């Protein structure tokens, strides 16, 4: 009997296919597995694993076509992203703006055997805060525009640590800090990360001068990004696979002592523990026993937030509550104002209407939705169960 089509089965298929009785999969089983692989961002890895196993020709024709398509689409999208990255780096180099490639872009070029195996939705670049506005202006001069209007004037500078810019299908995020800016309780100084950079190894001359974080800094950043910035319920398998591959690819370079020390200094130990635990659960990530023991015995002030962010919010109010818990008081006031009284430009973007006369109606729609979600949240609390689910 074939195993259930779930994330655990999928993780086994992309790491150790013989442990799964995939030969008995029906067309219906594959029909459930392939969309799951696409949502989790591991479709190209699934294609690669079967191709390398020599068993690819034994798959149903429709499955082979779908897997090839997932890989081809990822390769083409990443090729376009790296072309754009090369274009952006030209003026950066001319003006002496340092840039660090983060997350998926860096992983695709370093810890994956083929850049097409790591699907990406955007490019993330870290630049010094003193050069941030200049870097954003350069990217805009290349035809990029803001991905969405501000919900409240100035709130992007207060709550966001990046500028999200779009041109056609390409999204570029320019960061001046990592994980969160000063309005968030788990924000940390970015100086340590700038001390933990090194040249990015690449044969592509267009990427000359680009840097990446050291392996230890990458692992700590990946954990906090997943568990604090987004929350464990949002973590796709590809992020967990990134963490697994960071540990495996840099086994001889990871400085676990530095990693644990800095996690304690940042109060990110709980995030690191949860991220490594999730990766180990799905990919049997080799974590040193003494590191596990230290992580289990250590906690920090964000442990509750990390735990709450493991649970999938049932309503929009639940989601906003998690963000609320992450903010200091100034950030909370700004967030409340943006939630209840967003700018007219944001309202037109969010609800897709034109004209001024419809604006009051859509504010009522928005407030009604907030009230409805609030009542649902209150009811779930009163009746003793929280309608939150994994």
C-alpha positions as CSV (number, residue, x, y, z in Angstrom):
1,X,0.0,0.0,0.0
2,X,1.5,3.4,-1.0
3,X,2.2,5.9,1.8
4,X,0.0,9.0,2.2
5,X,0.8,11.9,0.0
6,X,2.2,14.4,2.5
7,X,5.3,16.5,3.1
8,X,7.1,13.6,4.8
9,X,6.6,11.3,1.8
10,X,7.8,14.2,-0.5
11,X,10.9,14.8,1.6
12,X,11.8,11.1,1.3
13,X,11.3,11.1,-2.4
14,X,13.8,14.0,-2.9
15,X,16.4,12.5,-0.5
16,X,16.0,8.7,-0.5
17,X,13.4,7.4,-3.1
18,X,14.0,3.7,-2.3
19,X,12.4,4.2,1.1
20,X,9.1,5.1,-0.6
21,X,6.9,2.6,-2.5
22,X,6.4,5.0,-5.3
23,X,6.1,2.2,-7.8
24,X,2.6,1.5,-6.5
25,X,1.5,5.2,-6.9
26,X,-1.7,5.6,-8.9
27,X,-2.3,8.4,-11.3
28,X,-4.4,9.9,-8.5
29,X,-1.5,9.7,-6.1
30,X,0.8,11.5,-8.5
31,X,-1.9,14.0,-9.1
32,X,-1.8,14.9,-5.4
33,X,2.0,14.7,-5.1
34,X,3.0,17.0,-8.0
35,X,0.9,20.0,-6.9
36,X,2.3,19.5,-3.4
37,X,5.8,19.5,-4.7
38,X,5.2,22.7,-6.6
39,X,3.7,24.4,-3.6
40,X,6.6,23.3,-1.4
41,X,9.1,24.5,-4.0
42,X,10.8,21.1,-4.5
43,X,9.4,20.0,-7.9
44,X,12.8,20.5,-9.7
45,X,14.5,18.5,-6.9
46,X,12.0,15.7,-7.4
47,X,12.8,15.7,-11.2
48,X,16.6,15.7,-10.5
49,X,16.4,12.9,-8.0
50,X,14.4,10.6,-10.3
51,X,16.7,11.5,-13.2
52,X,19.8,10.6,-11.3
53,X,18.3,7.4,-10.0
54,X,17.9,6.0,-13.5
55,X,14.2,5.3,-12.8
56,X,12.8,8.4,-14.6
57,X,11.7,6.4,-17.7
58,X,9.6,4.1,-15.5
59,X,7.4,7.0,-14.4
60,X,4.0,7.6,-16.2
61,X,4.4,9.8,-19.2
62,X,2.3,12.6,-17.7
63,X,4.4,12.6,-14.6
64,X,7.6,12.8,-16.6
65,X,6.2,15.7,-18.5
66,X,5.1,17.5,-15.4
67,X,8.4,17.1,-13.6
68,X,10.4,18.3,-16.7
69,X,8.1,21.3,-16.8
70,X,8.7,22.2,-13.2
71,X,12.4,22.0,-13.7
72,X,12.4,23.9,-17.0
73,X,10.2,26.7,-15.6
74,X,12.5,27.1,-12.5
75,X,15.6,27.1,-14.7
76,X,14.2,29.7,-17.0
77,X,12.9,32.0,-14.2
78,X,16.2,31.8,-12.4
79,X,18.1,32.5,-15.5
80,X,16.1,35.7,-16.0
81,X,16.6,36.7,-12.4
82,X,20.4,36.2,-12.6
83,X,20.4,38.2,-15.9
84,X,18.7,41.1,-14.1
85,X,21.1,40.7,-11.1
86,X,24.0,41.2,-13.5
87,X,22.4,44.4,-14.9
88,X,21.8,45.8,-11.4
89,X,25.4,45.0,-10.3
90,X,26.9,47.1,-13.1
91,X,26.0,50.5,-11.6
92,X,26.5,49.1,-8.1
93,X,30.1,48.4,-9.0
94,X,30.6,51.7,-10.7
95,X,29.4,53.6,-7.6
96,X,31.1,51.3,-5.1
97,X,28.0,50.0,-3.5
98,X,28.7,46.7,-1.7
99,X,26.0,44.0,-2.1
100,X,25.4,40.7,-0.4
101,X,23.3,38.1,-2.2
102,X,20.9,36.5,0.3
103,X,18.6,33.5,0.6
104,X,17.5,31.6,-2.5
105,X,19.7,33.4,-5.0
106,X,22.8,32.6,-2.9
107,X,21.7,29.0,-2.3
108,X,21.0,28.4,-5.9
109,X,24.5,29.4,-6.9
110,X,26.4,27.7,-4.0
111,X,24.7,24.7,-2.3
112,X,22.7,23.3,-5.1
113,X,24.3,21.3,-8.0
114,X,22.2,23.2,-10.5
115,X,20.8,26.7,-10.1
116,X,17.5,25.5,-11.7
117,X,16.9,23.2,-8.8
118,X,16.1,26.0,-6.3
119,X,13.0,27.9,-7.3
120,X,13.0,31.6,-6.4
121,X,10.3,34.2,-6.3
122,X,12.7,37.1,-6.1
123,X,16.3,38.3,-5.6
124,X,17.4,39.6,-2.2
125,X,20.3,42.0,-1.8
126,X,21.7,43.5,1.3
127,X,23.4,46.9,1.0
128,X,24.7,49.2,3.7
129,X,22.0,51.4,5.2
130,X,24.0,54.5,4.3
131,X,23.7,53.5,0.6
132,X,20.2,52.1,0.8
133,X,18.3,55.0,-0.8
134,X,20.9,55.3,-3.5
135,X,20.7,51.5,-4.3
136,X,16.9,51.7,-4.5
137,X,17.1,54.7,-6.8
138,X,19.5,52.8,-9.1
139,X,17.1,49.8,-9.3
140,X,14.2,52.1,-10.0
141,X,16.2,53.8,-12.8
142,X,16.4,50.3,-14.5
143,X,12.6,50.2,-14.8
144,X,11.5,48.8,-11.5
145,X,8.6,50.2,-9.5
146,X,7.3,49.6,-6.0
147,X,5.4,46.3,-5.7
148,X,2.5,48.0,-3.9
149,X,1.5,51.4,-2.4
150,X,2.1,52.2,1.2
151,X,-0.9,51.5,3.5
152,X,0.1,54.6,5.5
153,X,2.6,57.3,4.7
154,X,5.9,56.3,6.3
155,X,4.9,52.9,7.5
156,X,7.2,51.1,5.0
157,X,10.2,52.8,6.5
158,X,9.0,52.0,10.0
159,X,8.0,48.3,9.6
160,X,10.0,47.1,6.6
161,X,13.7,46.5,6.3
162,X,13.6,46.3,2.6
163,X,12.2,47.9,-0.6
164,X,10.3,45.5,-2.8
165,X,10.6,46.5,-6.5
166,X,9.1,44.9,-9.5
167,X,9.7,44.9,-13.3
168,X,7.5,42.6,-15.4
169,X,7.9,39.2,-13.6
170,X,11.1,40.0,-11.8
171,X,11.0,41.0,-8.1
172,X,14.0,42.5,-6.4
173,X,14.2,43.2,-2.7
174,X,16.9,45.6,-1.4
175,X,17.6,45.2,2.3
176,X,19.4,47.4,4.7
177,X,19.0,45.1,7.7
178,X,18.1,41.4,8.2
179,X,15.0,39.7,9.5
180,X,13.4,42.8,10.9
181,X,13.9,46.5,11.5
182,X,13.9,48.4,14.8
183,X,10.1,48.3,15.3
184,X,10.2,44.5,15.8
185,X,11.1,43.0,19.2
186,X,13.4,40.4,17.6
187,X,15.3,43.0,15.4
188,X,19.1,42.9,15.8
189,X,22.0,45.1,14.6
190,X,23.1,44.2,11.1
191,X,26.8,45.0,11.9
192,X,27.6,41.4,12.9
193,X,26.4,40.1,9.5
194,X,28.6,42.6,7.6
195,X,31.5,41.2,9.5
196,X,30.5,37.7,8.4
197,X,30.7,38.1,4.6
198,X,32.9,36.7,1.9
199,X,33.1,36.8,-1.9
200,X,30.4,34.7,-3.6
201,X,32.1,32.0,-5.7
202,X,30.7,32.2,-9.3
203,X,32.2,31.7,-12.8
204,X,29.7,34.3,-14.1
205,X,31.6,37.5,-14.7
206,X,28.4,39.5,-14.4
207,X,28.3,38.6,-10.7
208,X,31.9,39.8,-10.1
209,X,32.2,41.6,-6.7
210,X,29.1,40.1,-5.2
211,X,29.4,38.8,-1.7
212,X,27.5,36.3,0.5
213,X,27.3,35.6,4.2
214,X,29.6,33.0,5.8
215,X,28.0,29.6,6.3
216,X,27.5,30.2,10.0
217,X,25.8,33.5,9.4
218,X,23.7,32.0,6.6
219,X,22.4,29.3,8.9
220,X,21.5,31.7,11.7
221,X,19.8,34.1,9.3
222,X,17.9,31.3,7.6
223,X,16.6,30.1,11.0
224,X,15.4,33.5,12.1
225,X,14.0,34.4,8.7
226,X,11.9,31.2,8.7
227,X,10.8,31.0,12.4
228,X,10.6,34.6,13.5
229,X,10.0,36.7,10.4
230,X,7.5,34.3,8.7
231,X,6.6,31.6,11.3
232,X,7.0,27.8,11.1
233,X,3.5,27.3,9.6
234,X,4.7,29.2,6.5
235,X,7.9,27.4,6.0
236,X,8.0,25.4,2.7
237,X,10.0,22.3,2.3
238,X,12.5,24.2,0.1
239,X,13.5,26.4,3.1
240,X,14.0,23.3,5.3
241,X,16.0,21.7,2.5
242,X,18.1,24.9,2.3
243,X,19.0,24.5,6.0
244,X,19.8,20.9,5.6
245,X,22.1,21.6,2.6
246,X,23.8,24.4,4.5
247,X,24.7,22.0,7.3
248,X,25.8,19.3,4.8
249,X,27.6,21.4,2.3
250,X,29.5,23.4,4.8
251,X,30.1,20.6,7.4
252,X,33.8,21.5,7.6
253,X,33.3,25.3,7.8
254,X,30.3,25.7,10.2
255,X,31.5,27.3,13.4
256,X,28.9,25.8,15.8
257,X,30.3,27.6,18.8
258,X,30.1,31.0,17.1
259,X,26.6,30.1,15.8
260,X,25.3,29.2,19.3
261,X,27.0,32.2,20.9
262,X,25.5,34.6,18.4
263,X,22.1,33.0,18.6
264,X,22.1,33.6,22.4
265,X,23.3,37.2,21.9
266,X,20.5,37.9,19.4
267,X,17.9,35.9,21.5
268,X,17.4,33.7,18.4
269,X,18.2,30.4,20.1
270,X,14.5,29.3,20.0
271,X,14.3,30.1,16.3
272,X,17.5,28.2,15.6
273,X,16.4,25.2,17.6
274,X,13.0,25.0,15.8
275,X,14.5,25.4,12.3
276,X,17.2,22.7,12.9
277,X,14.6,20.4,14.4
278,X,12.2,20.8,11.4
279,X,15.1,20.2,9.0
280,X,16.2,17.1,10.9
281,X,12.6,15.7,11.0
282,X,12.2,15.9,7.3
283,X,15.7,15.4,6.0
284,X,17.6,13.8,8.8
285,X,19.9,16.8,9.0
286,X,23.2,15.8,10.8
287,X,23.3,18.1,13.8
288,X,26.1,17.5,16.4
289,X,24.8,16.0,19.6
290,X,26.3,18.6,21.8
291,X,24.7,21.3,19.7
292,X,21.3,19.7,20.1
293,X,21.8,19.4,23.9
294,X,22.7,23.1,24.2
295,X,19.8,24.2,22.1
296,X,17.4,22.1,24.2
297,X,18.7,23.5,27.4
298,X,18.6,27.1,26.3
299,X,15.6,29.4,25.9
300,X,15.1,33.1,25.1
301,X,12.4,35.8,25.3
302,X,11.1,34.9,21.8
303,X,10.4,31.3,22.6
304,X,6.7,31.9,23.0
305,X,6.5,33.8,19.8
306,X,8.3,31.1,17.9
307,X,5.9,28.5,19.3
308,X,2.8,30.5,18.4
309,X,4.1,31.1,14.9
310,X,4.2,27.3,14.4
311,X,0.4,27.3,14.3
312,X,-1.5,28.4,11.2
313,X,-3.8,31.3,11.9
314,X,-7.5,30.7,11.2
315,X,-8.4,34.3,10.4
316,X,-6.8,37.5,9.2
317,X,-7.1,38.9,12.8
318,X,-5.1,35.9,14.0
319,X,-2.4,36.7,11.4
320,X,-2.3,40.3,12.4
321,X,-2.2,39.4,16.1
322,X,1.1,37.5,15.5
323,X,2.6,40.5,13.8
324,X,1.3,42.6,16.7
325,X,3.1,40.4,19.2
326,X,6.3,40.9,17.2
327,X,6.2,44.7,17.4
328,X,7.2,47.3,20.0
329,X,4.6,49.9,21.1
330,X,5.5,52.4,18.4
331,X,5.2,49.8,15.8
332,X,1.9,48.6,17.2
333,X,0.3,52.0,17.0
334,X,1.5,52.5,13.4
335,X,0.2,49.0,12.5
336,X,-3.2,49.7,14.0
337,X,-3.5,52.9,12.1
338,X,-2.5,51.2,8.8
339,X,-4.9,48.4,9.4
340,X,-8.0,50.6,10.2
341,X,-7.3,53.7,8.1
342,X,-5.0,52.7,5.2
343,X,-4.3,55.3,2.5
344,X,-6.8,55.8,-0.5
345,X,-4.0,54.6,-2.9
346,X,-3.6,51.4,-0.9
347,X,-7.4,50.9,-0.8
348,X,-7.7,51.2,-4.5
349,X,-4.8,48.7,-5.0
350,X,-6.1,46.3,-2.4
351,X,-9.7,46.2,-3.5
352,X,-9.3,47.0,-7.2
353,X,-11.7,49.8,-7.7
354,X,-11.5,53.2,-9.4
355,X,-12.9,56.6,-8.5
356,X,-13.3,58.5,-5.2
357,X,-17.0,57.9,-4.6
358,X,-16.5,54.2,-3.9
359,X,-13.8,54.8,-1.3
360,X,-16.1,55.2,1.7
361,X,-18.0,52.0,0.8
362,X,-14.7,50.0,0.7
363,X,-13.6,51.4,4.1
364,X,-16.9,50.0,5.4
365,X,-16.2,46.7,3.7
366,X,-12.7,46.6,5.3
367,X,-14.0,47.5,8.8
368,X,-16.8,44.9,8.5
369,X,-14.2,42.3,7.6
370,X,-12.1,43.3,10.6
371,X,-15.2,43.1,12.9
372,X,-16.2,39.7,11.5
373,X,-12.7,38.2,12.0
374,X,-12.6,39.7,15.5
375,X,-15.9,38.0,16.4
376,X,-14.7,34.7,15.0
377,X,-11.5,35.0,17.1
378,X,-13.5,35.9,20.2
379,X,-15.9,33.0,19.7
380,X,-13.1,30.5,19.3
381,X,-11.7,31.7,22.6
382,X,-15.0,31.6,24.5
383,X,-15.9,28.1,23.3
384,X,-12.5,26.8,24.4
385,X,-10.9,25.8,21.3
386,X,-8.8,27.9,19.1
387,X,-9.6,27.4,15.5
388,X,-6.0,27.5,14.7
389,X,-4.6,24.6,12.8
390,X,-1.3,23.4,11.5
